[in-house]
Amino acid sequence: MNKKIVLNRMYNGDYLNDNLGHEIINLYQSDNGSHYIYLQHSGTFHVSQQDKVGCVLLVRSLPGRKMLEVLGKAEGITEIYHPKQTAEDQIKYIVENDVRYAGVLLNELFIENEYQYVYLTYKAERVSRPIKPLYVSFDKDGIDTVVLTENKQAKASLKQYIDYELTPNDYIALQEKINDISLWNNGVDKVEMKDVDKRDITYFDICGVSSNELAFSNAFAFFMERYPDLLVRFAKEELGCSFSTDFDVAREEGNIDLLIRGGNKIVVVENKVKSHINGLIFNRKSNQLDRTQLEKYYEFAKKEAKEKGWDTAFYLLTPNYNDIDLSVYKSGCFYKKIYYKQVYDFCVKQKEYKEDIYFRDFVNALYPHTKDISDDLYEDMKHLFLQRIKGRSRKS
């Protein structure tokens, strides 16, 4: 019998706003050398799925896309949870099998959660992570992508069963990737105490503004004026243009995030962290591009530049994962993209990064936005997991 493949969607839901996601254990090996899997959303499954699962693909959603990123695979599945099991049964299993992470019993790590019933769903013989990015799509082809044509992406449920009997083509497509040993590494590691203090926490994290456009725009403006030489060097090395150190930076003038004037030049910088361009992008009835904020800012800067006889430049500053297609916007062709990774890679090499703790904190806050795919929720869960371990270790 071909046992089912489960797409186990992790790091989703409002529950994670105030609680540690139980699925964080899926990509760690426990202290006793075992691999335990938590099945979303509650760790439970219906009696009809008992003894039916052979592989769990650990995945996460990609915002705005009908795609999932594969984070890992768990094979050789045996069930710990069963539909008639009680919470006491789960804790008994954890204690008797000494299920710990960095020395702390699993159930103790979730004491501060809002509620808890199931801690463990499965035990796996092995858990592996992809060597390079791997995706599951319900929409279209892509590099290193498995396209499912017989299933639609689950909208509400965080687990989706792929059944050979019902959708054989999708099942075979996934199984081919699961069986291809060239795509997977040798496994996942245990938690080590040195990992607990490894992550740099910035003031952006502390203040809860790690993805806040306003906070980043304010910081960009502040450090541009504090270190004008940095802006000049960045413009020359990364943008291929000259710029004068005699400039000023306006915030929200004409609603523009960063409006820079200096050296007979006006520069518009629109900063987008996780949002997209405001305004309609295309009127399909008239076949005309519609007015957006990009057009508004373009006209604003061009008018002033014409009066002064100055040049203009237009940029869209955005994280690498925020995929904005400028070609669909009127005046989008006049804007060039600046990626947060460009800024980060440039800034960490500068002496100001070493000498100014405030600048260093700002640059470190840019780092999560240098990724091709946003993983801030995963990073937040990982950090909270490690901090829980640290806190419980002090009490024991």
SVG drawing of the C-alpha trace seen along z (x, -y; Angstrom):
<svg xmlns="http://www.w3.org/2000/svg" viewBox="-14 -77 51 79">
<polyline fill="none" stroke="black" stroke-width="0.4" points="0.0,0.0 1.2,-3.5 1.0,-5.4 -0.1,-9.1 2.2,-12.1 1.2,-15.0 2.0,-18.6 2.4,-19.9 2.2,-23.7 4.2,-25.3 4.5,-28.9 1.0,-30.0 -1.9,-31.5 -2.7,-34.1 -1.8,-31.6 1.9,-32.4 1.4,-36.0 1.5,-35.1 2.7,-31.5 5.6,-29.2 4.6,-27.1 4.7,-23.5 6.0,-22.6 9.4,-24.2 10.6,-20.7 10.1,-19.3 13.5,-20.5 15.5,-19.6 16.7,-16.2 15.9,-15.6 18.6,-14.9 17.8,-11.1 18.6,-11.1 15.0,-10.7 13.1,-12.8 9.6,-13.9 7.0,-15.5 4.1,-17.8 1.3,-17.7 -0.6,-21.0 -2.7,-22.6 -3.3,-20.8 -1.0,-17.7 -4.0,-15.5 -5.5,-13.6 -8.8,-12.0 -9.2,-8.3 -9.6,-7.8 -5.9,-8.8 -4.6,-6.3 -1.7,-4.2 -2.1,-5.9 0.9,-8.3 4.3,-7.3 6.0,-10.7 5.5,-14.2 6.7,-17.1 7.5,-20.0 6.5,-23.1 5.6,-26.8 3.5,-29.1 4.9,-31.8 2.7,-35.0 0.9,-36.0 1.8,-32.8 0.2,-29.4 3.4,-27.8 4.9,-26.1 8.6,-26.0 9.7,-22.6 11.7,-22.9 12.3,-19.2 10.9,-15.7 10.2,-13.1 10.2,-9.5 9.7,-6.1 6.6,-7.4 5.3,-5.7 2.4,-7.2 2.7,-8.5 -0.7,-10.2 -3.9,-8.2 -7.4,-9.6 -8.3,-8.3 -5.2,-9.5 -5.3,-12.0 -3.0,-14.8 -1.8,-12.7 -0.8,-10.0 1.3,-12.4 3.2,-13.7 3.7,-10.1 5.3,-9.3 7.6,-12.4 8.8,-11.5 9.2,-7.8 11.1,-8.4 13.1,-11.4 12.1,-13.6 14.3,-16.7 15.8,-19.5 19.1,-20.9 18.3,-19.2 14.7,-20.5 11.7,-18.2 9.4,-19.0 6.3,-19.7 8.1,-22.2 9.0,-24.3 5.3,-24.9 4.2,-25.7 3.8,-29.4 1.6,-28.6 -2.1,-29.6 -3.2,-25.9 -1.6,-22.5 -3.0,-19.1 -0.8,-17.2 3.0,-17.7 3.9,-14.9 2.2,-13.3 4.7,-11.1 8.2,-9.7 10.3,-9.5 13.2,-7.3 14.9,-10.3 14.4,-13.9 16.3,-15.6 16.4,-19.1 16.7,-20.1 20.2,-20.9 18.9,-23.8 15.5,-25.5 12.6,-23.1 9.0,-24.2 5.6,-22.7 3.3,-24.7 -0.4,-24.5 -0.2,-27.0 2.8,-27.0 6.2,-25.6 9.3,-27.0 12.9,-26.1 13.2,-23.2 9.4,-23.1 7.0,-20.1 3.7,-21.1 0.6,-19.5 -2.3,-19.5 -4.8,-17.2 -4.9,-19.0 -5.8,-22.6 -3.9,-24.3 -5.7,-24.0 -6.9,-27.4 -7.8,-26.8 -6.3,-23.5 -2.6,-23.4 -2.3,-19.8 -3.1,-18.4 -3.0,-14.6 -1.8,-13.6 -3.4,-10.2 -2.1,-7.9 -5.6,-6.4 -7.2,-9.8 -4.5,-11.8 -1.8,-9.4 0.0,-11.9 0.5,-14.4 1.6,-11.6 4.1,-10.2 5.5,-13.7 6.1,-14.3 7.5,-10.8 10.1,-11.2 11.5,-14.2 11.3,-12.5 13.2,-9.5 15.9,-11.6 18.8,-11.4 20.7,-14.0 18.2,-16.7 18.5,-16.0 21.2,-16.4 21.9,-13.8 19.6,-15.1 19.0,-17.7 21.0,-18.6 20.3,-18.6 19.9,-21.9 23.1,-23.1 23.2,-25.6 25.6,-27.8 22.7,-28.3 20.7,-30.0 22.6,-33.3 23.7,-33.1 21.0,-35.4 21.6,-39.2 18.5,-41.0 18.1,-44.6 16.0,-47.4 13.8,-46.9 13.0,-43.4 12.5,-44.7 10.1,-47.5 8.2,-45.1 9.0,-47.1 11.3,-44.6 9.1,-44.8 7.8,-48.3 8.3,-50.5 8.0,-53.7 10.7,-52.7 13.1,-51.7 12.5,-54.9 13.1,-57.0 16.4,-55.1 17.5,-55.4 16.9,-59.1 18.7,-59.5 21.9,-57.6 22.0,-59.2 22.3,-62.6 24.6,-61.3 27.0,-59.6 26.6,-61.5 29.9,-59.9 28.3,-56.5 25.5,-57.5 27.9,-59.0 30.0,-55.8 26.9,-53.6 25.6,-55.6 28.9,-55.3 29.7,-51.6 26.2,-50.1 24.1,-52.4 26.8,-53.6 25.9,-57.3 27.6,-60.3 26.1,-62.2 27.1,-65.2 27.6,-65.1 25.8,-68.4 22.2,-67.2 19.2,-67.0 16.6,-64.2 12.9,-64.9 10.5,-62.4 7.0,-62.1 7.2,-65.3 4.5,-64.8 4.0,-61.4 7.4,-60.3 9.3,-58.0 12.7,-59.5 13.1,-62.7 16.8,-63.6 17.9,-67.0 21.5,-67.8 24.2,-68.4 21.6,-69.6 19.7,-66.4 16.4,-65.2 16.2,-61.5 13.0,-59.8 13.2,-56.6 10.1,-54.6 10.5,-52.0 8.4,-48.9 9.1,-46.2 6.1,-43.8 3.6,-46.0 3.1,-46.6 2.5,-49.7 -0.6,-51.7 -3.1,-52.2 -4.5,-50.1 -2.0,-48.6 -3.9,-48.0 -7.3,-48.9 -8.1,-45.9 -11.2,-47.5 -9.4,-50.5 -6.0,-48.7 -4.4,-51.7 -2.1,-51.7 -3.6,-53.5 -2.2,-56.2 -0.3,-54.9 1.9,-56.5 4.9,-55.9 3.3,-58.1 2.4,-60.7 6.0,-60.9 7.5,-60.9 5.4,-64.0 6.2,-65.7 10.0,-65.3 10.0,-66.1 8.0,-69.3 10.5,-70.7 13.5,-69.5 12.3,-71.3 11.9,-74.5 15.4,-74.3 17.1,-72.8 18.1,-69.7 18.3,-66.0 16.1,-63.3 16.5,-59.7 13.9,-57.2 14.4,-54.1 12.3,-51.4 14.0,-50.2 12.7,-46.7 13.7,-43.4 14.7,-40.7 11.6,-38.6 9.2,-41.4 8.9,-40.6 7.4,-43.8 7.1,-43.9 7.7,-47.6 6.7,-47.0 3.0,-46.8 2.9,-50.3 2.7,-53.6 6.1,-55.4 7.5,-52.1 10.0,-52.1 11.7,-55.2 12.4,-53.4 15.3,-51.2 15.3,-48.6 17.6,-48.8 17.6,-45.6 18.0,-45.5 20.8,-42.9 22.7,-45.5 22.5,-47.9 23.3,-45.3 26.3,-43.9 27.7,-47.3 27.2,-48.6 28.7,-45.6 32.0,-46.4 32.2,-50.0 34.1,-51.3 30.9,-53.0 29.4,-49.5 32.2,-48.6 32.4,-52.0 28.8,-53.0 26.6,-50.6 23.4,-52.4 24.3,-52.1 25.4,-48.4 22.0,-47.7 20.2,-49.3 22.2,-47.3 21.6,-44.0 17.9,-44.8 18.2,-44.8 19.5,-41.2 16.2,-39.3 15.1,-41.3 18.1,-40.2 16.6,-36.7 15.0,-35.7 12.0,-34.4 10.8,-36.0 11.4,-33.7 10.9,-36.2 8.2,-34.1 10.4,-31.1 13.2,-33.1 11.0,-34.5 9.8,-31.0 13.4,-29.7 14.5,-32.5 11.5,-32.0 12.3,-28.3 15.9,-28.9 14.9,-31.5 12.4,-29.0 15.2,-26.5 17.4,-29.0 14.7,-30.1 13.8,-26.6 17.5,-25.6 18.0,-28.3 15.0,-27.0 16.2,-23.4"/>
</svg>
